[in-house]
Amino acid sequence: MMITCLFLLQARAQDHIYSQFFNEPLYLNPSLTGQFEGDIRMNLIYRNQWSGLGENLNYMSASADINIPSFGGGVGLIFNRSSEGTAYLVKNNIAATYSYSVGNDDFVTSFGVQAGMTNRNIDWNKLIFADQIDPRLGYIPGSISVAENPNLSSKYFFDAAAGINMVYRSFMIGASVYHINKPNESFSGAEAKLPMRITTNASYRIPLSYNSYGYGNDDDGPYLIPSVVYYRQDQYHSVSAGLQFKYRGVNTGLWYRTAGQNTPDAIVLSVIFDLFGGSRSGEKLRLGLSHDATTSKLNYTNTSGTTEASIGYQKFFRNSDNYEKFNGLRCYHFY
C-alpha cells in the first residue's frame, strides 16, 4: 500500500485515539492532571494499529504528573509520538499541563490547561509517485520521479489545550479541546491547519456490594462502570461506548466504537491488573492490555486488528503528608 504526497499534506489530519483512554489520562483531558491517590504518577501506552497492513501505524504517549493539594491541583508533563506510513510521517509533541480543583467529599471540579511544542517531519525519499510505476510490472526499482518535493521536511509549531472534569458522587463527566490555536502543520506554502480535537467523556460507577454504612467499597468493589467517550475533529467523529467490571485489582472491559457517520469501527476487549494497591505508601503498578477487532470495511482479516499495551505507576513520596489530606473523590475510581 502506498501513501501519496497529497494524502500526507491534506489539511484534515486526525489525531490518534487510544482504546485504553483511561490509562493515559493527560492525553484524554489536561484537567485530570494530579487526579490520583498519591504524590507522583507515571504512565506509558503504546498502540500498534492495523498490524496486518504493514503500514507502520505506531503511537506512543508517556506522561508524569504530581499531585500537589497545597497548590490546588497538579502539574505534569506528557510526550506523544506517532509514526505513520511508508514515508515515516513522524510527529513528536511535548507539553506541560496544570490543573486546579475545587470541591468537597461529594463534588470535585477540575480545570486544566496544556501548552507545548510539536515537531512534524517526513522522509520524502520514501514516497512513490505515479511516474515510478509501470502499468504491468508495478514499482520500478531505482527509478526517480520528476515530481518536486517541498523544501521543508520538518516543521515546528506551538500547540495548546484545555479541559474541565467534574465528579459528583458516582458520576463523572468531562470535556477537553486540543489544538485550540489550530496550528499550521503544512510542509508547503499552502496552509494546512490542524483542526481542534474535541473530546467529551462520561462514566457512572455502580457498586455491586455495600459495606455496613451502605456505601460501595472503593478498594475492593465489585463495580460495573459504563462509560462513553465522544471524539470530534473537523468532519471526523467517533463514539466509544462500553462497560467495565472492576473487582479488587482486576478490571475487564468491553467496548464498541463507531467512526464517521456512525459506521462500525471496532470491538475492543481490555484487561487491567492493579498490583500493590491498598498499601499506605499508595504504591500501585498498573498493567493493561487491549485488542481492537476491526469491524469496518477494512475487516479483521486484512488488518489483524489493533493492540495496545500500557503500564502505570504511582505512589506517595517518603514522609509525605498528602495521604491524610486526600479526600478520596477522584476520577481514578471510574477506571
Secondary structure as UniProt FT lines:
FT   HELIX           5..9
FT   TURN            19..20
FT   HELIX           21..23
FT   HELIX           25..28
FT   HELIX           30..32
FT   TURN            33..34
FT   STRAND          40..49
FT   HELIX           51..53
FT   STRAND          57..68
FT   HELIX           69..71
FT   STRAND          73..84
FT   TURN            85..88
FT   STRAND          89..103
FT   STRAND          107..121
FT   HELIX           124..126
FT   HELIX           130..132
FT   STRAND          133..134
FT   TURN            135..137
FT   STRAND          138..139
FT   TURN            141..142
FT   STRAND          154..168
FT   TURN            169..170
FT   STRAND          171..178
FT   TURN            180..181
FT   STRAND          197..204
FT   STRAND          206..207
FT   TURN            212..213
FT   TURN            218..220
FT   STRAND          223..233
FT   TURN            234..235
FT   STRAND          236..247
FT   TURN            248..249
FT   STRAND          250..259
FT   TURN            260..262
FT   STRAND          263..275
FT   TURN            277..278
FT   TURN            280..281
FT   STRAND          284..294
FT   TURN            297..298
FT   HELIX           299..303
FT   STRAND          306..315
FT   TURN            318..319
FT   HELIX           322..325
FT   HELIX           331..334
//
